[in-house]
Amino acid sequence: MGARIDKGTTVTIDFREKDGSASDKPSIVTEHIELFGTDRCNVLTKGGLDIPAYSDLGSQDWLTVVAIADSTENLLHLRTYLGEQEYCLEQPQTSASSYGVAIAEYKADGTIEVSDGCVTLATGNDVIIPPEVTGGPAALYVNVNHIYVFPPGTRMSADNPFGLPWAAVAPTACL
């Protein structure tokens, strides 16, 4: 199962503290958002990330960048900036729960803010693509409409109120 955002979907980005409580940073609601990901091995070999030892479990593709803007034009500017900074801008099927995610925001004043190493949980509606469309077995993805963002170093555990939902979208994850 992958996570993606269908065109025209409005997404809420909800910032949280390590313990799952609400952050002082206000939520962002936008339809000008893109998800990028890459193979889990690429994330792990990048280095410098505080990722638990069980990170070899779960999806093969991990979310690497959430790009957020207030318009299509500014989303394109943000994508160009991220490419110049050598962020991975691939678009494979992306995990709904990932470590090491960059949250990149193009702000109304034209500045760009990037927070590296975040932990994310993306939720939304499950969508089934039938075999006659895929040309093979049916496929399932989550059309993301909500992304919870936790600071770098967050450990998803049974003590965190988001721990079980986070593990539910990565069923082989250990808490």
C-alpha positions as CSV (number, residue, x, y, z in Angstrom):
1,M,0.0,0.0,0.0
2,G,1.3,3.4,-0.8
3,A,0.3,7.0,0.1
4,R,-0.3,9.7,-2.4
5,I,-2.4,12.8,-2.8
6,D,-5.0,12.8,-5.6
7,K,-5.4,16.1,-7.4
8,G,-7.8,18.5,-5.8
9,T,-7.4,16.9,-2.3
10,T,-7.1,19.3,0.6
11,V,-4.6,18.2,3.1
12,T,-4.1,19.2,6.8
13,I,-0.6,19.2,8.1
14,D,-0.8,18.8,11.9
15,F,2.4,19.5,13.9
16,R,2.9,17.4,17.1
17,E,5.4,17.1,19.9
18,K,7.4,14.0,20.5
19,D,4.8,12.7,23.0
20,G,2.0,13.2,20.5
21,S,0.6,16.4,22.1
22,A,-0.3,19.3,19.9
23,S,2.6,21.6,18.9
24,D,2.5,25.4,19.2
25,K,3.1,25.5,15.4
26,P,-0.3,26.0,13.7
27,S,-1.7,23.4,11.3
28,I,-1.5,24.1,7.6
29,V,-4.4,23.3,5.3
30,T,-3.6,23.3,1.6
31,E,-4.2,21.5,-1.7
32,H,-0.8,22.7,-2.9
33,I,1.3,19.8,-1.5
34,E,3.4,17.1,-3.0
35,L,4.8,13.9,-1.5
36,F,8.2,12.5,-2.5
37,G,9.8,9.3,-1.5
38,T,12.6,6.8,-2.3
39,D,13.6,3.3,-1.5
40,R,14.1,2.7,2.3
41,C,17.8,1.8,1.7
42,N,18.4,5.3,0.2
43,V,17.0,6.9,3.4
44,L,19.0,4.7,5.7
45,T,22.4,5.1,3.9
46,K,21.9,8.9,3.8
47,G,23.2,8.9,7.4
48,G,22.8,11.3,10.3
49,L,19.3,10.2,11.1
50,D,18.1,9.0,14.5
51,I,16.3,5.9,13.2
52,P,15.5,2.9,15.4
53,A,17.2,-0.4,14.8
54,Y,14.0,-2.0,13.6
55,S,13.9,0.4,10.6
56,D,14.5,-2.5,8.3
57,L,10.9,-3.4,8.7
58,G,7.9,-1.9,7.0
59,S,7.5,-0.4,3.5
60,Q,10.2,-0.6,0.8
61,D,9.5,3.0,-0.1
62,W,9.7,5.8,2.5
63,L,8.4,9.3,2.4
64,T,11.3,11.7,2.1
65,V,9.9,15.1,1.5
66,V,6.5,16.8,2.1
67,A,6.5,20.0,0.0
68,I,3.9,22.6,1.1
69,A,2.9,25.9,-0.6
70,D,0.0,28.3,-1.0
71,S,-0.2,28.1,-4.8
72,T,0.8,25.9,-7.7
73,E,3.4,28.5,-8.8
74,N,5.0,28.5,-5.3
75,L,5.0,24.7,-5.2
76,L,7.0,24.7,-8.4
77,H,9.4,27.2,-6.9
78,L,9.8,25.0,-3.8
79,R,10.4,21.9,-6.0
80,T,13.1,23.7,-7.9
81,Y,14.7,24.8,-4.6
82,L,14.6,21.3,-3.1
83,G,16.2,19.9,-6.3
84,E,19.0,22.4,-6.1
85,Q,19.5,21.4,-2.5
86,E,19.7,17.7,-3.6
87,Y,16.7,16.5,-1.8
88,C,15.3,13.2,-3.3
89,L,12.3,14.2,-5.4
90,E,11.3,10.7,-6.7
91,Q,7.6,9.8,-6.7
92,P,7.3,6.0,-6.0
93,Q,4.6,4.4,-3.8
94,T,5.3,6.1,-0.5
95,S,4.9,4.8,3.0
96,A,2.2,6.3,5.2
97,S,4.5,6.2,8.2
98,S,8.1,7.2,7.8
99,Y,11.3,8.4,9.6
100,G,13.7,11.0,8.2
101,V,11.2,13.2,6.4
102,A,12.0,16.8,5.3
103,I,9.0,19.1,5.8
104,A,9.5,21.9,3.3
105,E,7.2,25.0,3.3
106,Y,7.2,27.9,0.9
107,K,5.9,30.7,3.1
108,A,3.7,33.6,2.0
109,D,6.6,36.1,2.4
110,G,8.7,34.1,-0.2
111,T,11.0,32.4,2.3
112,I,11.4,28.6,2.4
113,E,11.6,26.7,5.7
114,V,12.8,23.1,5.8
115,S,12.7,20.8,8.8
116,D,14.8,17.7,8.3
117,G,14.5,14.3,10.0
118,C,10.9,14.5,11.0
119,V,8.6,11.5,11.7
120,T,5.3,11.4,9.8
121,L,2.0,9.6,9.8
122,A,-0.2,10.1,6.8
123,T,-3.9,9.2,6.9
124,G,-6.8,9.3,4.5
125,N,-9.2,7.3,2.5
126,D,-8.2,3.8,1.2
127,V,-8.6,3.6,-2.6
128,I,-8.6,0.3,-4.5
129,I,-7.5,0.2,-8.1
130,P,-9.2,-2.8,-9.8
131,P,-7.2,-5.4,-11.8
132,E,-8.7,-4.2,-15.1
133,V,-7.0,-0.8,-14.5
134,T,-3.7,-2.0,-13.1
135,G,-3.3,-4.8,-15.7
136,G,-2.4,-7.1,-12.8
137,P,-3.5,-7.6,-9.3
138,A,-5.7,-5.0,-7.6
139,A,-3.7,-2.2,-5.9
140,L,-4.4,-0.3,-2.7
141,Y,-3.3,3.2,-1.7
142,V,-4.2,5.9,0.8
143,N,-5.4,9.2,-0.7
144,V,-3.8,11.3,2.0
145,N,-5.9,14.1,3.6
146,H,-4.0,14.5,6.9
147,I,-0.3,14.3,7.8
148,Y,0.9,14.3,11.4
149,V,4.4,15.7,11.7
150,F,6.6,14.8,14.7
151,P,10.0,16.4,15.5
152,P,13.3,14.6,14.7
153,G,14.1,11.9,17.3
154,T,10.5,10.9,18.0
155,R,10.2,7.3,18.8
156,M,6.9,5.7,17.9
157,S,6.0,3.4,20.8
158,A,2.9,2.1,22.5
159,D,3.3,5.0,25.0
160,N,2.7,7.6,22.2
161,P,-1.0,8.0,21.4
162,F,0.0,7.9,17.7
163,G,2.2,4.8,18.1
164,L,-0.4,2.2,17.3
165,P,-2.0,4.1,14.4
166,W,1.6,4.6,13.1
167,A,2.4,0.9,13.3
168,A,-1.0,0.0,11.8
169,V,0.0,1.5,8.4
170,A,3.4,-0.2,8.7
171,P,2.2,-3.6,10.1
172,T,5.7,-5.1,10.5
173,A,6.9,-2.2,12.6
174,C,7.8,-3.0,16.2
175,L,6.7,-0.7,19.0
